[in-house]
Amino acid sequence: MKRKAQPKSDPIIPAQLLEQAKRAVSADRLKKPTKCSVCGAETPDPGSEPLCWVCRRLKISAWREIEQPMPAQE
């Protein structure tokens, strides 16, 4: 017993948009991952500062510590 052949339907995603998406993904793969300037780990995206997520969090927490007022000693 054979299945009935399904009629070809129009594609849901236009071919032009699909091709643009494929090119964008392939361009992302070609980018060489950068290294963290502090610990040498891979950074997710090369931005203004080449820090991995751990070093970035440590930097943010250090800023918060500095901004807190010092407790008055008696």
Backbone torsions as a table, in degrees:
resi	resn	phi	psi	omega
1	MET	NA	129.4	-179.0
2	LYS	-103.5	150.4	175.5
3	ARG	-78.6	152.9	177.3
4	LYS	-75.4	135.2	-179.8
5	ALA	-68.8	131.7	179.1
6	GLN	-82.5	138.0	177.8
7	PRO	-69.5	145.2	178.4
8	LYS	-66.9	130.7	177.8
9	SER	-106.6	162.9	178.0
10	ASP	-68.8	141.9	179.6
11	PRO	-66.0	144.1	-179.4
12	ILE	-72.4	-41.5	179.9
13	ILE	-100.5	127.8	178.1
14	PRO	-59.9	144.2	-177.2
15	ALA	-60.5	-35.9	-178.9
16	GLN	-65.3	-43.0	179.1
17	LEU	-67.2	-38.8	178.0
18	LEU	-63.1	-40.8	179.0
19	GLU	-66.1	-40.0	177.3
20	GLN	-62.5	-40.9	179.5
21	ALA	-64.6	-41.4	179.1
22	LYS	-63.0	-40.4	179.5
23	ARG	-67.0	-38.2	-179.8
24	ALA	-65.7	-41.4	179.4
25	VAL	-67.1	-42.3	-179.3
26	SER	-67.1	-32.6	177.4
27	ALA	-67.9	-36.0	178.3
28	ASP	-66.2	-34.9	-179.9
29	ARG	-70.2	-27.5	-177.7
30	LEU	-77.3	-20.2	-178.8
31	LYS	-67.3	131.8	179.9
32	LYS	-79.7	127.5	179.8
33	PRO	-64.9	138.2	-179.3
34	THR	-92.5	161.6	-178.9
35	LYS	-101.6	148.3	176.4
36	CYS	-66.9	136.8	-177.9
37	SER	-75.2	-13.5	-179.1
38	VAL	-97.5	-55.7	-172.7
39	CYS	-109.2	-13.1	177.7
40	GLY	88.8	5.0	178.6
41	ALA	-76.1	164.6	178.3
42	GLU	-70.3	140.1	176.4
43	THR	-100.1	143.4	-176.9
44	PRO	-67.1	-41.3	179.8
45	ASP	-142.2	132.3	178.8
46	PRO	-73.3	104.0	-178.7
47	GLY	-109.4	-150.7	-178.3
48	SER	-71.7	-30.9	177.5
49	GLU	-125.7	123.3	-177.4
50	PRO	-79.8	76.3	179.2
51	LEU	-120.3	142.2	174.1
52	CYS	-74.6	173.1	-175.3
53	TRP	-67.1	-31.3	179.9
54	VAL	-68.6	-49.1	-179.3
55	CYS	-65.6	-34.8	177.5
56	ARG	-64.5	-42.1	178.6
57	ARG	-65.6	-40.5	178.3
58	LEU	-63.3	-38.5	178.6
59	LYS	-64.6	-44.0	-179.6
60	ILE	-64.5	-43.2	-179.9
61	SER	-66.7	-33.5	177.3
62	ALA	-66.6	-39.2	177.0
63	TRP	-62.1	-42.4	-179.2
64	ARG	-64.2	-38.1	178.2
65	GLU	-63.3	-41.3	-178.5
66	ILE	-66.8	-37.0	-176.0
67	GLU	-73.4	-22.0	-179.6
68	GLN	-71.2	137.9	-179.8
69	PRO	-68.6	145.4	179.3
70	MET	-73.2	137.5	178.4
71	PRO	-69.6	139.8	-179.2
72	ALA	-75.3	130.3	178.7
73	GLN	-99.0	140.7	-177.8
74	GLU	-96.3	NA	NA
